[in-house]
Amino acid sequence: MKKYIYLLTAPVIALLLFLIFPSVSGVFTLENAKTTSAFDKHTYPYEWAWIQKTYPHYNADDDVYIKAIEHVKRMKASQTDKHLSNIQWEFAGPINIGGRVVDIEFNPQDPDIV
C-alpha cells in the first residue's frame, strides 16, 4: 500500500513543481512574466499597420506630428510677416446654372455671350 502512495505522490509533486516554476530555461521574475510577444492577438493589428507604414527601414519618428504642427505655425507666422495673407482672390468661375440644362445657346452676333 505504501508503494502505491509513493507512486501517486511523485507525479503530483512533479506537476506542482512544474506549475510553480514554469521557466526552466531562464530566471523567472515578474518582468519576464509580464512580457508578451510582438505579435500578440491584441497588438497584432497595430504591429501589422506599423510594419506596413515603416516598411523599408522599420523605424518611425514619434514626434513627427508635433514637428509638422510647429512647422505649419512657423509658416503661418512668416506669411503674416511678409503680408502674403493680404492678397485678394478674384473669383474666376464657373458659376452654378440652376435647373436642368439640355443645351447651351449662344448669341450669333456676339459668340462670347452664352
Secondary structure in CASP SS format (residue, H / E / C, confidence):
PFRMAT SS
TARGET T0000
AUTHOR 0000-0000-0000
METHOD secondary structure of the structure
MODEL  1
M C 1.00
K H 1.00
K H 1.00
Y H 1.00
I H 1.00
Y H 1.00
L H 1.00
L H 1.00
T H 1.00
A H 1.00
P H 1.00
V H 1.00
I H 1.00
A H 1.00
L H 1.00
L H 1.00
L H 1.00
F H 1.00
L H 1.00
I H 1.00
F C 1.00
P C 1.00
S C 1.00
V C 1.00
S C 1.00
G C 1.00
V C 1.00
F C 1.00
T C 1.00
L H 1.00
E H 1.00
N H 1.00
A H 1.00
K H 1.00
T C 1.00
T C 1.00
S C 1.00
A C 1.00
F C 1.00
D C 1.00
K C 1.00
H C 1.00
T C 1.00
Y H 1.00
P H 1.00
Y H 1.00
E H 1.00
W H 1.00
A H 1.00
W H 1.00
I H 1.00
Q H 1.00
K H 1.00
T C 1.00
Y C 1.00
P C 1.00
H C 1.00
Y C 1.00
N C 1.00
A C 1.00
D C 1.00
D C 1.00
D C 1.00
V H 1.00
Y H 1.00
I H 1.00
K H 1.00
A H 1.00
I H 1.00
E H 1.00
H H 1.00
V H 1.00
K H 1.00
R H 1.00
M H 1.00
K H 1.00
A H 1.00
S H 1.00
Q H 1.00
T H 1.00
D H 1.00
K C 1.00
H C 1.00
L H 1.00
S H 1.00
N H 1.00
I C 1.00
Q C 1.00
W C 1.00
E C 1.00
F C 1.00
A C 1.00
G C 1.00
P C 1.00
I C 1.00
N C 1.00
I C 1.00
G C 1.00
G C 1.00
R C 1.00
V C 1.00
V C 1.00
D C 1.00
I C 1.00
E C 1.00
F C 1.00
N C 1.00
P C 1.00
Q C 1.00
D C 1.00
P C 1.00
D C 1.00
I C 1.00
V C 1.00
END
